[in-house]
Amino acid sequence: MTATVTALRTMTMVAAINDALALALERDPDVHIFGEDVGIMGGVFRATDGLQARFGTERVFDTPLAEAGIVGMGIGMGLAGLKPVAEIQFAGFLYPALDQVLSHLGRYRHRTRSRYHLPMVVRAPYGGGVHTPEQHADSPEAILAHTPGVKVVIPSTPRDAKGLLLAAIEDPDPVFFFEAIKLYRSVKEEVPEGHYTIPLGQARLVTEGDDVTVICYGGMVEVAQKAADAARAHGIGVEVIDLRTLVPLDTGTILASVQKTGRVIVVTEAPRTGGFHSEISATVAEEAIDFLRAPIVRVTGFDAPYPPFTSIEDSYRPNPVRVAKAIRKVMAY
């Protein structure tokens, strides 16, 4: 971690994100923030609260309800030498912009043989746990991870959210930055004041253990931690790895843990078929199968749209009980 910090301050994740955005605007005049309701309203979750009043309507501004237009405008701004930070109000609203993402955003560096970089960040809240309406809790990270040329970052703590977001804004290539809705105000921790960055592509070891490796990210980290605590009470040592970045992926940390424990569980809340959990599982199977003592187990959402509003969400979204069951399964193999 690189830093020029002076003190620590207790923050929620959404406050840490707001702090990072303010620092980026203050330090670099090329940074511009835009999206639906990010200006006067300060964003639907208030992640951009107060930024327009502080930095003006030319630096922080509202856009029409047009995701393809938001991303397309950002592409033009990035190619012109600016550093656009676009907010998609919910990750499930990203789909109209996929043509811009798949056909243009991820291709410019390759298309121009690295003569042009596209330093754009696309922020979006994702995931469930708060009983939102339809399309507000989707987890489309696998679609983006499958898109060459873009990076995908998903923090799980306020400290990581600030450092990773600042690193993403300073990155020369496009970065998708997903923020778990469930974590916006449910977790607090001490966060360094001032500017610091956490390098993209470095996973975080949350808890150490010798028996089982649980790999997760974003909103599933707290779920895995609770399951690990319960397992520890029964003498099972669970090592929880928070990926933080899906692209680039820290395979070194994953494989080192697998070689130690020999048992792997991957936890995500996205649908099961074709999710990023499958990519992690394939990587482990290809690179560390000689160390496995049990089959890899995935704990995921289901192959159905995320359920809106109702308590059915509590059955769809992975929870500590489901992860604990997976831990018992691999230990009993």
Secondary structure, 3 states (H helix, E strand, C coil): CEEEEEEEEEECHHHHHHHHHHHHHHHCCCEEEEECCCCCCCCCCCCCCCHHHHHCCCCEEECCCCHHHHHHHHHHHHHCCCEEEEECCCHHHCHHHHHHHHHHHCCHHHHCCCCCCCCCEEEEEECCCCCCCCCCCCCCHHHHHCCCCCEEECCCCHHHHHHHHHHHHHCCCCEEEEEEHHHCCCCCEEEEEEEEECCCCCCEEEECCCCEEEEECCCHHHHHHHHHHHHHCCCCCEEEEECCEEECCCHHHHHHHHHHHCCEEEECCCCCCCCHHHHHHHHHHHHHHHHCCCCCEEECCCCCCCCCCCCCHHHHCCCHHHHHHHHHHHHHC
